[in-house]
Amino acid sequence: MIDWLTHNLTGLGQLLATAGTVIGVIGGLWIKSKRNDNSMQKYIIDTVRKENQEANLEIKQVKQEYQEFQKLHEATVRKLNEQIGLKEEENQQLRAKNRLLKAENDAYHAKYGGIDYQ
């Protein structure tokens, strides 16, 4: 009977050992592929996080540059408005002076007549 058991169970043992080996190899490959997937996911997450931080720094820099430009723009507009105001005041003074000179000229022409250039 031992011969019969040994003879019949040896093949079954070999079959089970082969199946175990195949399952072990497939399981190992599956675990390795999952590790590779996890490392790829980690790489992608790290890359995206790094690019996001760089983008945030660029956004902060652009915001700062925009604020500086806005301050410069406001100062320039203020300065130009002051210059326009001064020019308008000067223009009014010159118009008043022209009116006085015209009145003086008209009084001169009324008193002495027109000038004949011929």
Secondary structure as a PSIPRED ss2 file (coil, helix, strand):
# PSIPRED VFORMAT (PSIPRED V4.0)

   1 M C   1.000  0.000  0.000
   2 I H   0.000  1.000  0.000
   3 D H   0.000  1.000  0.000
   4 W H   0.000  1.000  0.000
   5 L H   0.000  1.000  0.000
   6 T H   0.000  1.000  0.000
   7 H H   0.000  1.000  0.000
   8 N H   0.000  1.000  0.000
   9 L H   0.000  1.000  0.000
  10 T H   0.000  1.000  0.000
  11 G H   0.000  1.000  0.000
  12 L H   0.000  1.000  0.000
  13 G H   0.000  1.000  0.000
  14 Q H   0.000  1.000  0.000
  15 L H   0.000  1.000  0.000
  16 L H   0.000  1.000  0.000
  17 A H   0.000  1.000  0.000
  18 T H   0.000  1.000  0.000
  19 A H   0.000  1.000  0.000
  20 G H   0.000  1.000  0.000
  21 T H   0.000  1.000  0.000
  22 V H   0.000  1.000  0.000
  23 I H   0.000  1.000  0.000
  24 G H   0.000  1.000  0.000
  25 V H   0.000  1.000  0.000
  26 I H   0.000  1.000  0.000
  27 G H   0.000  1.000  0.000
  28 G H   0.000  1.000  0.000
  29 L H   0.000  1.000  0.000
  30 W H   0.000  1.000  0.000
  31 I H   0.000  1.000  0.000
  32 K H   0.000  1.000  0.000
  33 S H   0.000  1.000  0.000
  34 K H   0.000  1.000  0.000
  35 R H   0.000  1.000  0.000
  36 N H   0.000  1.000  0.000
  37 D H   0.000  1.000  0.000
  38 N H   0.000  1.000  0.000
  39 S H   0.000  1.000  0.000
  40 M H   0.000  1.000  0.000
  41 Q H   0.000  1.000  0.000
  42 K H   0.000  1.000  0.000
  43 Y H   0.000  1.000  0.000
  44 I H   0.000  1.000  0.000
  45 I H   0.000  1.000  0.000
  46 D H   0.000  1.000  0.000
  47 T H   0.000  1.000  0.000
  48 V H   0.000  1.000  0.000
  49 R H   0.000  1.000  0.000
  50 K H   0.000  1.000  0.000
  51 E H   0.000  1.000  0.000
  52 N H   0.000  1.000  0.000
  53 Q H   0.000  1.000  0.000
  54 E H   0.000  1.000  0.000
  55 A H   0.000  1.000  0.000
  56 N H   0.000  1.000  0.000
  57 L H   0.000  1.000  0.000
  58 E H   0.000  1.000  0.000
  59 I H   0.000  1.000  0.000
  60 K H   0.000  1.000  0.000
  61 Q H   0.000  1.000  0.000
  62 V H   0.000  1.000  0.000
  63 K H   0.000  1.000  0.000
  64 Q H   0.000  1.000  0.000
  65 E H   0.000  1.000  0.000
  66 Y H   0.000  1.000  0.000
  67 Q H   0.000  1.000  0.000
  68 E H   0.000  1.000  0.000
  69 F H   0.000  1.000  0.000
  70 Q H   0.000  1.000  0.000
  71 K H   0.000  1.000  0.000
  72 L H   0.000  1.000  0.000
  73 H H   0.000  1.000  0.000
  74 E H   0.000  1.000  0.000
  75 A H   0.000  1.000  0.000
  76 T H   0.000  1.000  0.000
  77 V H   0.000  1.000  0.000
  78 R H   0.000  1.000  0.000
  79 K H   0.000  1.000  0.000
  80 L H   0.000  1.000  0.000
  81 N H   0.000  1.000  0.000
  82 E H   0.000  1.000  0.000
  83 Q H   0.000  1.000  0.000
  84 I H   0.000  1.000  0.000
  85 G H   0.000  1.000  0.000
  86 L H   0.000  1.000  0.000
  87 K H   0.000  1.000  0.000
  88 E H   0.000  1.000  0.000
  89 E H   0.000  1.000  0.000
  90 E H   0.000  1.000  0.000
  91 N H   0.000  1.000  0.000
  92 Q H   0.000  1.000  0.000
  93 Q H   0.000  1.000  0.000
  94 L H   0.000  1.000  0.000
  95 R H   0.000  1.000  0.000
  96 A H   0.000  1.000  0.000
  97 K H   0.000  1.000  0.000
  98 N H   0.000  1.000  0.000
  99 R H   0.000  1.000  0.000
 100 L H   0.000  1.000  0.000
 101 L H   0.000  1.000  0.000
 102 K H   0.000  1.000  0.000
 103 A H   0.000  1.000  0.000
 104 E H   0.000  1.000  0.000
 105 N H   0.000  1.000  0.000
 106 D H   0.000  1.000  0.000
 107 A H   0.000  1.000  0.000
 108 Y H   0.000  1.000  0.000
 109 H H   0.000  1.000  0.000
 110 A H   0.000  1.000  0.000
 111 K H   0.000  1.000  0.000
 112 Y H   0.000  1.000  0.000
 113 G C   1.000  0.000  0.000
 114 G C   1.000  0.000  0.000
 115 I C   1.000  0.000  0.000
 116 D C   1.000  0.000  0.000
 117 Y C   1.000  0.000  0.000
 118 Q C   1.000  0.000  0.000
